[in-house]
Amino acid sequence: MTDVTHTTPTKADVTHTTPTKADVTHTTPTKADVTHTVLDDTPVGPLTLVAAGEALTGLYMTDQRHRPPQETFGHPADPEDAPFVETITQLRAYFRGELTTFDLPLALRGTPFQRRVWAALCTIPYGETVSYGQLAERLGAPSAARAVGLANGRNPVGIIIPCHRVVGANGSLTGYGGGLDRKRRLLTFERMDSALFPAEECG
């Protein structure tokens, strides 16, 4: 059995642009000006969006493994403020099946290896999956599948950095910080011809 599931998405009228590593901006956020807002009405439950200045630093689901303490999210912000307004717009388009690639300013805090893994996640095309081993090979570290898995689990910006597209060597879903049910739903949704939720239900 191959380690990679090649599924071609078939949503009508969707431009399939493959993201590159350049889509992950490697700037280090500071504690100053950290703010957050919550997008409640999504098909995977409430999403807490965290920002430092005008760059997104986190997207966390409820009950997510490795979710930072609430007090680290800063003070509540207006969802119409940058970068929240554009993030929410793009997330709603994604859940409607109208967007396959995000284009948002990100500021990620992590080790050099973690950031390499997160950048590599952005190269996995919409509607496809790769194994932890294959992702390690892409990074030039074929024996580091376990380390890749750990870095994948520490991804601070779920969905936008698509850690849900990494599966086990036999195609099994294995772990996911947001829970296997959410991972299954996201992968199934990306391979289907319809929106995860009707347009009227996701903004």
Z-matrix of the N, CA and C atoms (Angstrom, degrees):
N
C 1 1.475
C 2 1.528 1 109.74
N 3 1.304 2 114.30 1 133.35
C 4 1.460 3 117.22 2 -179.96
C 5 1.508 4 111.83 3 -72.29
N 6 1.332 5 116.00 4 154.77
C 7 1.453 6 121.62 5 -179.58
C 8 1.513 7 112.93 6 -82.12
N 9 1.326 8 116.91 7 -9.49
C 10 1.460 9 119.59 8 -175.07
C 11 1.502 10 109.52 9 -121.27
N 12 1.311 11 117.13 10 128.65
C 13 1.457 12 122.27 11 175.31
C 14 1.512 13 108.69 12 -95.94
N 15 1.326 14 117.03 13 112.98
C 16 1.461 15 120.33 14 -178.88
C 17 1.512 16 109.15 15 -97.38
N 18 1.296 17 117.12 16 98.80
C 19 1.457 18 122.58 17 178.35
C 20 1.510 19 109.18 18 -113.44
N 21 1.308 20 116.81 19 123.22
C 22 1.453 21 120.22 20 -178.49
C 23 1.508 22 110.25 21 -89.66
N 24 1.345 23 118.88 22 118.28
C 25 1.461 24 121.05 23 179.32
C 26 1.511 25 110.79 24 -65.80
N 27 1.313 26 117.11 25 146.93
C 28 1.455 27 120.29 26 -174.23
C 29 1.507 28 112.90 27 -127.43
N 30 1.294 29 118.84 28 21.90
C 31 1.458 30 119.66 29 178.44
C 32 1.527 31 109.22 30 -62.45
N 33 1.302 32 115.37 31 134.51
C 34 1.450 33 119.64 32 -179.96
C 35 1.511 34 111.23 33 -70.86
N 36 1.343 35 114.57 34 143.32
C 37 1.468 36 121.08 35 173.90
C 38 1.514 37 113.23 36 59.81
N 39 1.315 38 118.46 37 33.77
C 40 1.458 39 122.26 38 176.81
C 41 1.514 40 108.75 39 -115.06
N 42 1.304 41 117.81 40 127.79
C 43 1.451 42 122.22 41 176.86
C 44 1.514 43 108.64 42 -84.88
N 45 1.329 44 117.53 43 121.46
C 46 1.452 45 121.79 44 -176.62
C 47 1.520 46 109.05 45 -96.26
N 48 1.291 47 116.40 46 92.64
C 49 1.456 48 122.37 47 178.52
C 50 1.510 49 109.33 48 -98.54
N 51 1.327 50 117.38 49 124.89
C 52 1.454 51 120.87 50 -179.90
C 53 1.513 52 109.87 51 -81.67
N 54 1.323 53 118.16 52 121.83
C 55 1.461 54 120.47 53 179.41
C 56 1.514 55 110.53 54 -69.38
N 57 1.318 56 116.84 55 159.62
C 58 1.448 57 122.49 56 177.97
C 59 1.515 58 108.95 57 -119.82
N 60 1.343 59 116.44 58 172.13
C 61 1.446 60 120.26 59 179.10
C 62 1.521 61 111.45 60 -61.36
N 63 1.337 62 116.19 61 -23.95
C 64 1.462 63 119.22 62 -179.88
C 65 1.509 64 112.27 63 -65.76
N 66 1.356 65 116.52 64 -16.36
C 67 1.453 66 120.02 65 -179.40
C 68 1.528 67 112.23 66 -70.89
N 69 1.345 68 117.32 67 -16.20
C 70 1.458 69 120.78 68 177.52
C 71 1.517 70 107.82 69 -100.77
N 72 1.320 71 116.50 70 109.65
C 73 1.454 72 121.82 71 -179.31
C 74 1.520 73 109.35 72 -81.56
N 75 1.325 74 117.15 73 119.89
C 76 1.454 75 120.62 74 -176.31
C 77 1.522 76 110.70 75 -92.67
N 78 1.311 77 116.17 76 71.60
C 79 1.450 78 121.03 77 172.52
C 80 1.510 79 108.53 78 -113.25
N 81 1.299 80 116.77 79 150.28
C 82 1.459 81 120.96 80 -176.17
C 83 1.521 82 110.21 81 -98.35
N 84 1.337 83 117.86 82 117.41
C 85 1.463 84 120.33 83 178.79
C 86 1.519 85 110.83 84 -71.10
N 87 1.311 86 116.00 85 155.00
C 88 1.459 87 121.54 86 174.80
C 89 1.519 88 108.32 87 -111.56
N 90 1.333 89 116.61 88 170.60
C 91 1.463 90 120.24 89 -179.63
C 92 1.517 91 111.88 90 -72.18
N 93 1.321 92 116.21 91 -19.37
C 94 1.466 93 119.52 92 -179.29
C 95 1.521 94 110.43 93 -68.72
N 96 1.306 95 114.96 94 141.54
C 97 1.464 96 121.81 95 174.12
C 98 1.524 97 113.71 96 60.26
N 99 1.321 98 118.13 97 29.72
C 100 1.461 99 120.73 98 174.64
C 101 1.519 100 108.50 99 -79.95
N 102 1.329 101 115.88 100 128.11
C 103 1.458 102 121.69 101 -178.62
C 104 1.522 103 109.02 102 -136.53
N 105 1.323 104 115.22 103 167.15
C 106 1.464 105 118.49 104 177.70
C 107 1.519 106 110.33 105 -149.39
N 108 1.307 107 114.12 106 160.33
C 109 1.453 108 121.69 107 171.44
C 110 1.512 109 107.14 108 -146.28
N 111 1.325 110 117.38 109 165.56
C 112 1.458 111 121.41 110 -177.84
C 113 1.520 112 109.54 111 -122.63
N 114 1.322 113 115.56 112 127.95
C 115 1.459 114 121.83 113 173.15
C 116 1.520 115 106.82 114 -97.55
N 117 1.319 116 116.40 115 105.77
C 118 1.459 117 120.87 116 -171.92
C 119 1.521 118 114.05 117 -80.51
N 120 1.315 119 116.96 118 -39.94
C 121 1.463 120 120.56 119 -167.49
C 122 1.529 121 111.81 120 -91.94
N 123 1.344 122 117.27 121 68.83
C 124 1.462 123 119.58 122 175.73
C 125 1.527 124 109.24 123 -121.65
N 126 1.305 125 117.86 124 158.35
C 127 1.471 126 121.24 125 -179.99
C 128 1.522 127 114.19 126 -66.23
N 129 1.345 128 118.01 127 -14.95
C 130 1.463 129 120.53 128 178.91
C 131 1.523 130 111.19 129 -110.09
N 132 1.314 131 116.33 130 18.76
C 133 1.453 132 120.89 131 178.60
C 134 1.516 133 112.33 132 91.75
N 135 1.332 134 117.48 133 -178.78
C 136 1.463 135 120.95 134 -178.88
C 137 1.532 136 111.41 135 -60.48
N 138 1.330 137 115.16 136 139.46
C 139 1.462 138 121.80 137 176.75
C 140 1.528 139 108.71 138 -117.86
N 141 1.319 140 116.95 139 123.31
C 142 1.459 141 121.45 140 176.19
C 143 1.521 142 108.38 141 -90.29
N 144 1.316 143 116.19 142 120.99
C 145 1.461 144 122.58 143 179.37
C 146 1.518 145 108.14 144 -103.44
N 147 1.315 146 116.75 145 131.17
C 148 1.465 147 122.52 146 -177.69
C 149 1.528 148 108.23 147 -121.98
N 150 1.341 149 115.56 148 140.77
C 151 1.464 150 119.76 149 -178.87
C 152 1.517 151 110.59 150 -138.93
N 153 1.321 152 115.07 151 153.76
C 154 1.459 153 122.54 152 169.64
C 155 1.518 154 105.61 153 -121.39
N 156 1.325 155 115.64 154 111.41
C 157 1.455 156 118.52 155 -172.77
C 158 1.517 157 109.37 156 65.82
N 159 1.335 158 116.52 157 -127.20
C 160 1.462 159 120.48 158 -178.72
C 161 1.522 160 112.39 159 -105.81
N 162 1.330 161 117.15 160 19.40
C 163 1.463 162 121.24 161 177.97
C 164 1.521 163 110.16 162 -115.41
N 165 1.315 164 116.17 163 139.25
C 166 1.457 165 121.68 164 178.55
C 167 1.531 166 109.09 165 -77.81
N 168 1.323 167 116.48 166 131.42
C 169 1.468 168 120.53 167 179.90
C 170 1.521 169 112.71 168 -115.70
N 171 1.326 170 117.39 169 -14.83
C 172 1.455 171 118.33 170 -178.27
C 173 1.513 172 112.80 171 -159.31
N 174 1.329 173 115.16 172 148.64
C 175 1.460 174 123.14 173 169.47
C 176 1.521 175 105.46 174 -140.34
N 177 1.323 176 116.01 175 114.14
C 178 1.463 177 120.54 176 -172.82
C 179 1.525 178 111.14 177 -126.31
N 180 1.347 179 115.20 178 138.38
C 181 1.450 180 122.25 179 175.58
C 182 1.524 181 109.39 180 -90.03
N 183 1.320 182 116.19 181 164.93
C 184 1.461 183 119.54 182 175.95
C 185 1.530 184 109.09 183 -68.79
N 186 1.317 185 116.37 184 143.82
C 187 1.469 186 122.91 185 178.97
C 188 1.528 187 112.37 186 59.28
N 189 1.307 188 117.14 187 26.19
C 190 1.462 189 120.20 188 -178.96
C 191 1.527 190 111.06 189 -77.18
N 192 1.318 191 115.95 190 136.72
C 193 1.456 192 120.21 191 175.21
C 194 1.525 193 109.88 192 -65.38
N 195 1.309 194 117.18 193 138.87
C 196 1.463 195 124.17 194 -178.30
C 197 1.533 196 112.99 195 68.50
N 198 1.311 197 117.22 196 17.11
C 199 1.469 198 119.46 197 174.60
C 200 1.532 199 108.49 198 -67.54
N 201 1.332 200 118.91 199 127.51
C 202 1.468 201 120.77 200 -179.22
C 203 1.527 202 111.10 201 -66.16
N 204 1.314 203 117.23 202 161.55
C 205 1.469 204 120.53 203 176.95
C 206 1.527 205 111.14 204 -59.62
N 207 1.312 206 115.94 205 145.84
C 208 1.458 207 121.45 206 -177.60
C 209 1.526 208 112.27 207 -56.56
N 210 1.339 209 117.11 208 -34.94
C 211 1.466 210 119.53 209 -176.82
C 212 1.521 211 113.07 210 -67.51
N 213 1.326 212 117.81 211 -14.10
C 214 1.473 213 119.61 212 178.47
C 215 1.525 214 111.95 213 -84.07
N 216 1.329 215 117.07 214 -5.03
C 217 1.463 216 120.67 215 -175.86
C 218 1.531 217 112.91 216 -85.59
N 219 1.327 218 117.49 217 -0.93
C 220 1.454 219 119.97 218 179.25
C 221 1.518 220 112.42 219 74.84
N 222 1.313 221 115.25 220 -165.36
C 223 1.462 222 118.83 221 -176.29
C 224 1.524 223 111.11 222 -87.36
N 225 1.322 224 117.43 223 156.30
C 226 1.466 225 120.85 224 179.10
C 227 1.524 226 111.15 225 -63.57
N 228 1.315 227 115.08 226 145.56
C 229 1.458 228 120.82 227 -178.75
C 230 1.528 229 110.12 228 -127.21
N 231 1.307 230 115.24 229 162.07
C 232 1.460 231 121.97 230 175.84
C 233 1.531 232 108.53 231 -70.72
N 234 1.322 233 118.44 232 127.74
C 235 1.466 234 120.04 233 179.03
C 236 1.525 235 113.32 234 -62.44
N 237 1.329 236 117.16 235 -12.08
C 238 1.460 237 120.49 236 176.61
C 239 1.526 238 111.86 237 -84.98
N 240 1.350 239 116.78 238 -6.76
C 241 1.466 240 120.10 239 178.27
C 242 1.522 241 110.41 240 -77.93
N 243 1.350 242 115.75 241 156.57
C 244 1.459 243 120.78 242 172.37
C 245 1.528 244 108.59 243 -75.63
N 246 1.347 245 116.96 244 143.37
C 247 1.468 246 128.54 245 0.26
C 248 1.526 247 112.82 246 -93.59
N 249 1.341 248 116.05 247 11.09
C 250 1.463 249 119.17 248 -172.33
C 251 1.528 250 113.09 249 -65.40
N 252 1.302 251 117.53 250 -40.54
C 253 1.458 252 119.26 251 -175.12
C 254 1.523 253 111.35 252 -61.56
N 255 1.335 254 117.45 253 -43.68
C 256 1.465 255 120.31 254 -179.82
C 257 1.526 256 110.77 255 -72.87
N 258 1.323 257 116.82 256 -35.75
C 259 1.466 258 119.95 257 177.28
C 260 1.516 259 110.50 258 -61.25
N 261 1.323 260 116.76 259 -46.27
C 262 1.461 261 121.04 260 179.74
C 263 1.529 262 110.89 261 -64.04
N 264 1.323 263 116.41 262 -41.56
C 265 1.469 264 120.05 263 178.39
C 266 1.521 265 110.88 264 -58.85
N 267 1.340 266 116.12 265 -45.88
C 268 1.463 267 119.69 266 -178.02
C 269 1.524 268 112.13 267 -71.18
N 270 1.323 269 118.08 268 -37.31
C 271 1.464 270 120.06 269 177.05
C 272 1.522 271 111.39 270 -63.13
N 273 1.308 272 117.05 271 -42.29
C 274 1.465 273 119.54 272 179.34
C 275 1.529 274 110.96 273 -65.10
N 276 1.340 275 116.89 274 -38.87
C 277 1.460 276 120.25 275 176.40
C 278 1.529 277 110.79 276 -64.35
N 279 1.321 278 116.70 277 -38.95
C 280 1.467 279 120.81 278 177.26
C 281 1.525 280 110.66 279 -61.53
N 282 1.323 281 117.16 280 -47.96
C 283 1.455 282 120.28 281 -178.03
C 284 1.527 283 112.34 282 -67.68
N 285 1.328 284 117.47 283 -21.85
C 286 1.466 285 120.74 284 174.90
C 287 1.525 286 111.54 285 -83.92
N 288 1.318 287 117.96 286 -4.32
C 289 1.454 288 121.17 287 -178.48
C 290 1.509 289 113.66 288 81.38
N 291 1.337 290 117.32 289 18.15
C 292 1.463 291 121.67 290 -176.93
C 293 1.525 292 112.95 291 -102.28
N 294 1.320 293 118.41 292 -8.24
C 295 1.461 294 122.21 293 -175.61
C 296 1.521 295 109.26 294 -135.16
N 297 1.332 296 116.87 295 131.03
C 298 1.459 297 120.50 296 179.54
C 299 1.526 298 112.52 297 -115.01
N 300 1.308 299 118.07 298 -13.79
C 301 1.461 300 122.05 299 -179.32
C 302 1.518 301 109.32 300 -136.32
N 303 1.317 302 116.75 301 129.58
C 304 1.457 303 121.36 302 178.31
C 305 1.527 304 110.69 303 -88.63
N 306 1.311 305 115.73 304 147.19
C 307 1.466 306 122.07 305 177.32
C 308 1.524 307 107.46 306 -133.72
N 309 1.336 308 115.67 307 88.87
C 310 1.456 309 121.80 308 -174.18
C 311 1.525 310 110.21 309 -137.84
N 312 1.327 311 118.18 310 149.45
C 313 1.472 312 120.39 311 175.51
C 314 1.526 313 110.28 312 -74.60
N 315 1.333 314 116.71 313 123.23
C 316 1.455 315 122.11 314 -178.90
C 317 1.520 316 110.40 315 -118.18
N 318 1.317 317 116.18 316 144.16
C 319 1.467 318 122.21 317 173.41
C 320 1.523 319 106.25 318 -131.64
N 321 1.318 320 116.21 319 106.86
C 322 1.457 321 121.31 320 -170.30
C 323 1.522 322 111.49 321 -109.46
N 324 1.311 323 115.88 322 134.63
C 325 1.459 324 121.34 323 177.74
C 326 1.535 325 108.11 324 -104.71
N 327 1.314 326 116.43 325 120.83
C 328 1.451 327 120.62 326 179.91
C 329 1.512 328 110.69 327 -176.20
N 330 1.326 329 116.30 328 175.22
C 331 1.456 330 120.51 329 177.68
C 332 1.532 331 108.87 330 -72.23
N 333 1.323 332 117.77 331 161.97
C 334 1.468 333 119.21 332 176.54
C 335 1.528 334 112.85 333 -54.48
N 336 1.340 335 117.27 334 -40.22
C 337 1.456 336 119.49 335 -179.95
C 338 1.523 337 111.06 336 -67.68
N 339 1.324 338 117.35 337 -43.27
C 340 1.458 339 119.48 338 177.98
C 341 1.517 340 110.99 339 -58.39
N 342 1.308 341 116.86 340 -41.38
C 343 1.459 342 119.84 341 -177.40
C 344 1.527 343 111.34 342 -69.85
N 345 1.321 344 116.65 343 -31.66
C 346 1.466 345 119.71 344 173.93
C 347 1.522 346 110.38 345 -64.67
N 348 1.327 347 116.00 346 -42.34
C 349 1.462 348 119.94 347 178.65
C 350 1.522 349 110.39 348 -64.23
N 351 1.322 350 117.24 349 -45.31
C 352 1.468 351 120.14 350 -179.26
C 353 1.524 352 111.26 351 -62.67
N 354 1.336 353 116.86 352 -37.25
C 355 1.462 354 119.74 353 176.47
C 356 1.524 355 110.56 354 -65.45
N 357 1.337 356 116.77 355 -40.27
C 358 1.459 357 120.35 356 179.27
C 359 1.524 358 111.82 357 -65.45
N 360 1.332 359 117.19 358 -32.88
C 361 1.468 360 120.21 359 177.21
C 362 1.516 361 111.19 360 -58.57
N 363 1.328 362 116.06 361 -34.24
C 364 1.462 363 120.33 362 -177.63
C 365 1.520 364 112.95 363 -71.08
N 366 1.333 365 117.30 364 -9.12
C 367 1.465 366 119.95 365 178.26
C 368 1.525 367 112.20 366 -93.04
N 369 1.343 368 117.59 367 -4.55
C 370 1.467 369 120.05 368 179.09
C 371 1.526 370 108.06 369 -78.37
N 372 1.317 371 117.97 370 117.17
C 373 1.472 372 119.87 371 -176.09
C 374 1.526 373 112.65 372 -62.41
N 375 1.288 374 114.25 373 149.07
C 376 1.473 375 122.56 374 174.13
C 377 1.525 376 109.13 375 -54.18
N 378 1.325 377 116.00 376 134.53
C 379 1.454 378 120.35 377 176.97
C 380 1.512 379 114.62 378 84.59
N 381 1.339 380 118.01 379 1.17
C 382 1.455 381 120.96 380 179.62
C 383 1.532 382 109.98 381 -122.01
N 384 1.328 383 115.67 382 164.91
C 385 1.454 384 120.83 383 176.01
C 386 1.519 385 109.46 384 -132.94
N 387 1.334 386 116.07 385 156.98
C 388 1.460 387 122.10 386 171.84
C 389 1.523 388 107.83 387 -133.39
N 390 1.305 389 116.42 388 161.71
C 391 1.461 390 120.13 389 177.65
C 392 1.515 391 110.01 390 -88.67
N 393 1.339 392 114.90 391 164.18
C 394 1.462 393 119.64 392 175.96
C 395 1.526 394 110.36 393 -60.28
N 396 1.337 395 116.33 394 -38.35
C 397 1.454 396 120.03 395 179.05
C 398 1.508 397 112.64 396 -64.50
N 399 1.304 398 116.96 397 -41.76
C 400 1.463 399 119.72 398 179.52
C 401 1.520 400 111.19 399 -67.69
N 402 1.327 401 116.39 400 -36.55
C 403 1.459 402 119.05 401 177.80
C 404 1.530 403 109.68 402 -65.62
N 405 1.326 404 116.82 403 -38.73
C 406 1.463 405 120.26 404 177.19
C 407 1.535 406 110.65 405 -62.76
N 408 1.322 407 116.74 406 -40.35
C 409 1.461 408 120.51 407 177.92
C 410 1.526 409 111.17 408 -62.76
N 411 1.312 410 116.66 409 -39.46
C 412 1.465 411 120.30 410 178.72
C 413 1.525 412 111.33 411 -62.39
N 414 1.326 413 115.50 412 -29.32
C 415 1.463 414 120.42 413 179.72
C 416 1.522 415 111.88 414 -86.16
N 417 1.328 416 116.82 415 0.63
C 418 1.450 417 120.20 416 -178.92
C 419 1.509 418 113.21 417 76.34
N 420 1.331 419 116.63 418 20.89
C 421 1.470 420 121.53 419 -178.95
C 422 1.521 421 108.63 420 -134.78
N 423 1.336 422 117.65 421 69.19
C 424 1.467 423 120.81 422 -172.95
C 425 1.519 424 115.14 423 -61.00
N 426 1.334 425 117.68 424 -20.54
C 427 1.466 426 119.94 425 -179.93
C 428 1.529 427 112.33 426 -92.21
N 429 1.325 428 117.12 427 5.61
C 430 1.466 429 121.07 428 -173.28
C 431 1.528 430 112.81 429 -105.24
N 432 1.332 431 117.28 430 29.41
C 433 1.467 432 119.34 431 -178.03
C 434 1.523 433 111.85 432 -58.80
N 435 1.342 434 116.95 433 -39.76
C 436 1.466 435 119.55 434 -179.74
C 437 1.527 436 110.61 435 -65.47
N 438 1.333 437 116.54 436 -43.56
C 439 1.467 438 119.78 437 178.92
C 440 1.524 439 110.79 438 -63.57
N 441 1.325 440 116.56 439 -37.01
C 442 1.461 441 120.63 440 176.44
C 443 1.527 442 109.95 441 -62.39
N 444 1.328 443 116.26 442 -41.91
C 445 1.459 444 119.78 443 178.91
C 446 1.512 445 112.39 444 -62.37
N 447 1.328 446 116.39 445 -40.77
C 448 1.463 447 120.07 446 178.86
C 449 1.517 448 111.13 447 -65.48
N 450 1.342 449 116.98 448 -42.22
C 451 1.462 450 120.40 449 178.16
C 452 1.522 451 110.73 450 -66.09
N 453 1.327 452 115.95 451 -37.61
C 454 1.458 453 120.85 452 177.78
C 455 1.523 454 110.36 453 -59.74
N 456 1.338 455 115.95 454 -41.64
C 457 1.457 456 120.72 455 179.99
C 458 1.512 457 113.65 456 -68.17
N 459 1.330 458 117.00 457 -19.57
C 460 1.469 459 121.61 458 179.34
C 461 1.522 460 112.19 459 -95.51
N 462 1.305 461 117.76 460 7.41
C 463 1.465 462 120.97 461 178.02
C 464 1.533 463 109.98 462 -54.96
N 465 1.342 464 117.86 463 120.75
C 466 1.467 465 119.24 464 -175.82
C 467 1.523 466 114.42 465 -84.56
N 468 1.317 467 117.78 466 -9.65
C 469 1.466 468 120.35 467 -175.27
C 470 1.527 469 108.50 468 -128.48
N 471 1.334 470 115.25 469 77.77
C 472 1.455 471 119.93 470 -179.30
C 473 1.518 472 112.66 471 -61.25
N 474 1.326 473 115.32 472 160.50
C 475 1.462 474 125.22 473 179.48
C 476 1.526 475 110.31 474 68.86
N 477 1.329 476 117.55 475 -57.58
C 478 1.468 477 121.16 476 -178.84
C 479 1.525 478 110.23 477 -65.56
N 480 1.332 479 117.07 478 -45.83
C 481 1.461 480 121.49 479 166.52
C 482 1.524 481 104.71 480 -96.79
N 483 1.334 482 117.97 481 106.55
C 484 1.470 483 121.87 482 -161.76
C 485 1.527 484 115.30 483 -79.53
N 486 1.324 485 117.23 484 68.82
C 487 1.458 486 120.77 485 177.75
C 488 1.527 487 111.58 486 -66.89
N 489 1.326 488 117.66 487 -16.30
C 490 1.467 489 120.48 488 178.08
C 491 1.521 490 112.12 489 -69.27
N 492 1.333 491 118.54 490 -12.05
C 493 1.465 492 121.76 491 -178.80
C 494 1.526 493 113.42 492 -88.45
N 495 1.338 494 117.36 493 5.95
C 496 1.465 495 121.07 494 178.27
C 497 1.525 496 108.67 495 -103.78
N 498 1.347 497 115.52 496 128.95
C 499 1.461 498 121.38 497 -174.95
C 500 1.524 499 109.41 498 -128.53
N 501 1.326 500 115.87 499 175.71
C 502 1.449 501 121.13 500 177.69
C 503 1.515 502 111.74 501 -71.49
N 504 1.324 503 116.03 502 168.59
C 505 1.466 504 121.20 503 -176.87
C 506 1.522 505 112.07 504 -60.72
N 507 1.322 506 117.73 505 -29.59
C 508 1.461 507 121.45 506 179.82
C 509 1.525 508 112.55 507 -95.67
N 510 1.328 509 116.31 508 10.88
C 511 1.456 510 120.38 509 179.13
C 512 1.511 511 114.54 510 89.65
N 513 1.338 512 117.37 511 -1.63
C 514 1.469 513 120.35 512 179.87
C 515 1.522 514 109.88 513 -69.06
N 516 1.320 515 116.03 514 154.54
C 517 1.464 516 120.18 515 -175.49
C 518 1.517 517 112.18 516 -70.73
N 519 1.333 518 118.01 517 -29.92
C 520 1.467 519 122.73 518 -177.07
C 521 1.532 520 110.31 519 51.29
N 522 1.327 521 118.16 520 -147.03
C 523 1.461 522 120.41 521 -172.25
C 524 1.519 523 113.58 522 -84.52
N 525 1.318 524 114.19 523 160.34
C 526 1.464 525 121.93 524 174.26
C 527 1.518 526 107.28 525 -159.97
N 528 1.329 527 116.46 526 128.96
C 529 1.457 528 120.72 527 -175.70
C 530 1.518 529 113.39 528 -56.56
N 531 1.328 530 116.68 529 -32.73
C 532 1.454 531 120.31 530 -179.24
C 533 1.510 532 113.93 531 -87.07
N 534 1.347 533 117.06 532 0.38
C 535 1.459 534 120.63 533 -179.43
C 536 1.518 535 111.60 534 101.81
N 537 1.330 536 116.38 535 144.69
C 538 1.463 537 120.68 536 -175.85
C 539 1.526 538 112.79 537 -65.63
N 540 1.320 539 117.72 538 -30.63
C 541 1.460 540 119.06 539 178.84
C 542 1.526 541 110.77 540 -63.53
N 543 1.339 542 116.99 541 -42.97
C 544 1.466 543 119.73 542 177.92
C 545 1.528 544 110.72 543 -65.99
N 546 1.324 545 116.87 544 -41.10
C 547 1.463 546 120.03 545 178.87
C 548 1.522 547 110.38 546 -60.42
N 549 1.313 548 117.07 547 -45.09
C 550 1.458 549 121.73 548 179.33
C 551 1.525 550 110.55 549 -60.59
N 552 1.323 551 116.29 550 -43.97
C 553 1.466 552 120.22 551 -178.51
C 554 1.527 553 111.25 552 -64.29
N 555 1.340 554 116.58 553 -42.76
C 556 1.453 555 120.06 554 -178.72
C 557 1.526 556 111.22 555 -65.14
N 558 1.328 557 117.00 556 -44.13
C 559 1.460 558 119.86 557 -179.64
C 560 1.528 559 111.23 558 -66.71
N 561 1.324 560 116.93 559 -42.50
C 562 1.465 561 120.27 560 178.49
C 563 1.514 562 110.65 561 -62.88
N 564 1.319 563 115.96 562 -43.63
C 565 1.466 564 121.35 563 178.95
C 566 1.532 565 111.64 564 -58.72
N 567 1.337 566 117.34 565 -44.42
C 568 1.458 567 120.15 566 -176.93
C 569 1.526 568 112.38 567 -67.47
N 570 1.315 569 117.56 568 -17.97
C 571 1.471 570 121.31 569 -179.49
C 572 1.521 571 112.72 570 -99.27
N 573 1.323 572 116.90 571 -2.87
C 574 1.461 573 120.43 572 -175.90
C 575 1.512 574 111.59 573 -99.38
N 576 1.333 575 114.99 574 170.15
C 577 1.456 576 121.50 575 -178.31
C 578 1.520 577 113.17 576 -95.04
N 579 1.320 578 117.86 577 0.49
C 580 1.455 579 119.95 578 -176.45
C 581 1.516 580 110.00 579 -123.97
N 582 1.321 581 115.72 580 163.77
C 583 1.450 582 121.06 581 178.73
C 584 1.521 583 110.43 582 -68.28
N 585 1.331 584 115.66 583 153.05
C 586 1.455 585 120.32 584 176.66
C 587 1.524 586 109.61 585 -64.05
N 588 1.322 587 116.21 586 -40.86
C 589 1.464 588 122.15 587 173.05
C 590 1.519 589 107.30 588 -131.34
N 591 1.322 590 118.61 589 149.15
C 592 1.456 591 120.63 590 174.95
C 593 1.521 592 111.00 591 -57.19
N 594 1.311 593 116.28 592 152.42
C 595 1.463 594 121.29 593 -176.43
C 596 1.520 595 112.42 594 -54.70
N 597 1.308 596 117.13 595 -37.99
C 598 1.457 597 119.47 596 -177.11
C 599 1.521 598 111.92 597 -70.53
N 600 1.347 599 117.39 598 -15.15
C 601 1.449 600 120.25 599 -178.07
C 602 1.525 601 113.26 600 -99.73
N 603 1.319 602 118.82 601 -8.93
C 604 1.465 603 119.17 602 -179.45
C 605 1.524 604 111.67 603 -130.49
N 606 1.290 605 117.12 604 32.99
C 607 1.468 606 121.28 605 170.00
C 608 1.512 607 114.03 606 94.35
